[in-house]
Amino acid sequence: MDFCKNLEMAQDILPLAIATVPMQPWETPYNAATALKQGTIFPCLDKPFYVTGGEKHA
């Protein structure tokens, strides 16, 4: 079977996906220098980054 035929069959069988994404509350963003260093302008999205083995790297 070709790809298009498989896709048509899948559309008949599989339900549509529904994404649920929580609302992000507004908060005062970081200043530009801090945002560049942290990789985000929003403090609530500023999460720790672990490279390997559970070691914390800044």
Secondary structure per residue as TSV (DSSP state, phi and psi in degrees):
chain	resnum	aa	ss	phi	psi
A	1	M	-	360.0	144.0
A	2	D	-	-85.3	168.1
A	3	F	H	-58.7	-43.5
A	4	C	H	-63.6	-39.7
A	5	K	H	-65.5	-42.2
A	6	N	H	-61.9	-40.3
A	7	L	H	-65.1	-42.0
A	8	E	H	-62.4	-41.5
A	9	M	H	-65.3	-41.8
A	10	A	H	-63.9	-39.0
A	11	Q	H	-64.0	-30.7
A	12	D	H	-75.9	-27.6
A	13	I	H	-98.0	-44.0
A	14	L	S	-86.6	138.9
A	15	P	-	-76.0	161.3
A	16	L	-	-69.1	148.7
A	17	A	-	-84.9	147.6
A	18	I	-	-123.3	116.5
A	19	A	-	-89.6	134.5
A	20	T	-	-116.6	119.2
A	21	V	-	-124.1	120.3
A	22	P	-	-66.6	147.9
A	23	M	-	-68.3	139.7
A	24	Q	-	-94.1	117.8
A	25	P	-	-67.3	146.6
A	26	W	-	-71.7	138.1
A	27	E	-	-144.1	161.2
A	28	T	-	-64.0	123.0
A	29	P	-	-73.8	160.9
A	30	Y	-	-62.8	158.2
A	31	N	-	-71.4	167.1
A	32	A	H	-58.5	-43.5
A	33	A	H	-64.4	-44.9
A	34	T	H	-66.7	-41.5
A	35	A	H	-60.6	-43.0
A	36	L	H	-64.1	-39.3
A	37	K	H	-69.2	-41.0
A	38	Q	H	-85.6	-20.2
A	39	G	T	86.0	8.9
A	40	T	-	-155.4	153.1
A	41	I	S	-92.2	-12.3
A	42	F	-	-104.2	121.9
A	43	P	G	-56.9	-34.8
A	44	C	G	-70.3	-16.7
A	45	L	G	-96.3	0.3
A	46	D	-	-82.3	91.5
A	47	K	-	-107.3	155.5
A	48	P	-	-66.4	149.7
A	49	F	E	-113.6	121.6
A	50	Y	E	-110.3	120.1
A	51	V	-	-75.8	-64.9
A	52	T	S	-150.1	155.1
A	53	G	T	64.2	15.6
A	54	G	T	76.3	12.5
A	55	E	-	-84.3	134.5
A	56	K	E	-82.6	128.1
A	57	H	E	-121.9	136.7
A	58	A	-	-91.6	360.0
